[in-house]
Amino acid sequence: MALVVILPKQGQSVESCIITEIKKKKGDLVKKGDVLFTYETDKATFEEESPADGVVLECFYNEGDEVPVLLNMMVIGQPGEDYSALLGGEVRGKEQEVREKEQELRGKEQEVESEAAPNQPINQSTNQPSFISPRAKNLATKEAVEISQLNGSGPKGRIIEKDILSALEIRPKMTSLAKQIAVQEGIQPQGTGTGLAGTAKSTDLLPVLNTVYGVD
């Protein structure tokens, strides 16, 4: 019978962990006790072992992903085994569902762009318009890059894909969850993140609490 491997909660204050290494990938044979993946919190690194012999039927996340605790991480079972009922029909992880929604949103944006003028100005978190190519806009949306502060290197100052890539080179890397928050809240990481190799985590993007007035 297939078994679901969740991301454990390591401490009451831990809400998410970063997946540092996937030891066993989809389709790999595993023995009980084999290390499936490693993950880290702000204070320590952990290993998650296989609860049984079998095959990795599904792995919902990738190395470097920031995953909320207690979510499904892997499914261990026998080759060809149907595990959809075990997950209540949720055979995809939350992160994958978010990616699909982002892809759907980008598809709608491309439809709008195809009907608009090639150099139509767009607005980001500020009211300053910026000319941006569709390719650059898609990358900026995906990577949560704030374009209002960028100087375009394209014709007439248009922001092109190269400008977004240059901005990403000097900005700290961000986990998937951090990118989602950055897109939703318009927050950018400040300095080096607290995650693996300086990666900015979701907690690095949270507004700083004013300790005097108790408000942001």
Secondary structure, DSSP 8 states (H G I E B T S, - for coil): --EEEE----STT--EEEEEEESS-TT-EE-TT-EEEEEE-SS-EEEEE-SSSEEEEEE---TT-EEETTSEEEEEE-TT---TTTTTT--S-HHHHHHHHHHHHHHHHHHHHHHS-TT--B--SSS--B-B-HHHHHHHHHHT---TT----SGGG-B-HHHHHHHHHHS--B-HHHHHHHHHH-----SS-SSGGG-B-GGGGS----TTTS--
